[in-house]
């Protein structure tokens, strides 16, 4: 996207470095209604996966890096999973306000 499109995307949002997300494993506190985003390079994309719920939901796992040794994973469900089929490792993405999931167990 162009620089102007990125500025519009980020308008009113706080940038959160992927390195900070990877180190803390916590998303920023946005209880005040704020918005945030991070940027990273897709380094690995899983094959199509299904949840164990009934009915099963489609999802992919994306491993995203800042190319400085920091990496986090995103789970893309249902419509997001379908929309992302054409995206390949090596492409750069901005993620707006992704939600954090607790580790199972």
N, C-alpha and C positions, 0 to 999 in steps of 0.2 A: 504494500500500500504506500501511498505517497506520504511525505512528511506532514502535509496538511490533514490528511485523513487520520494519521496517528495522533496528531494534536487534538482533533475532534473526538477521537476515541477516548483519549486520556483526560479530556476536559472535566474538571470537577472530581477527578479520581486521584488517589495517592499511589505512586509507584512503590512496589515492595520488591526488593531484590530477591531473586530466586535463591541466592546464597543464604539470606536470612530465613526464608521459608524452610530450606533444607536443614539449617542448623537448629531451628526451634521446633519444627514440625507443627507449628501453630499458624493459623491465619490471623491477620490483623483484626483487632477489635473494632467492629463497625456498628456498635449498638446505637451510635448517634445518627445512623442513617447514611453514613459516608460510604464511599465506594473505593475499591482498590483494584490494581491489576499487577501482573508480573509478565515477564517476557522470557522465552526460552526456545531452544532448538529441539525439535523432536528427534530423539536418538534411537528410539525403539517403539514399535507399535505391536501390540499383541494381535493374534488372530481373533476372530469374533468369539466372544465368550457369552455364557448365559448364567444368570443368577439361579440359585436353588429355590427361589420363591415359586409360588403357584399363582398365576402363570409366570413362567420364566421371563426375565427381561434381558434384552441384548445389551452388551457393553464391550468396550475396548479399554485396555490399559495403555496409556501413553507414558513413556519415560522421557522426561524433558530435562535438558541440561543448560547451564549457562556457559558451557565450554571452558570452565575454570575448575572443573572437578566437582561441582555441586549439581545434584540431580534430585528431582522429585517425580512422583507418579501422579497421574490424573486418571480417573475412571470416567469415561464418557458413556452415558446411558442413552438408550432409546433413540429419540430423534437426533440427538447430537452424534451418536454412534453412526447412524445412517448417513448423516451429512458429512462425516469425516472420512468416508471410504477412500476417496481419491488422494488424501494427504499422505505424504511419504516422509520417512526419516531424512533429515537434512534441512527441512523447511523451518523457518522461524515463525513463532506464534506469540500473540499476546492473549492472556487469559484474564478475563474480568471477573472478579469476585467469585472465584471457585470456592465451594464449601469444603470444609475439612471433615474427614470421617474418623471416628475412633477406631483403634486397632481392635480386632475381635479378641475375645477372651478376657 
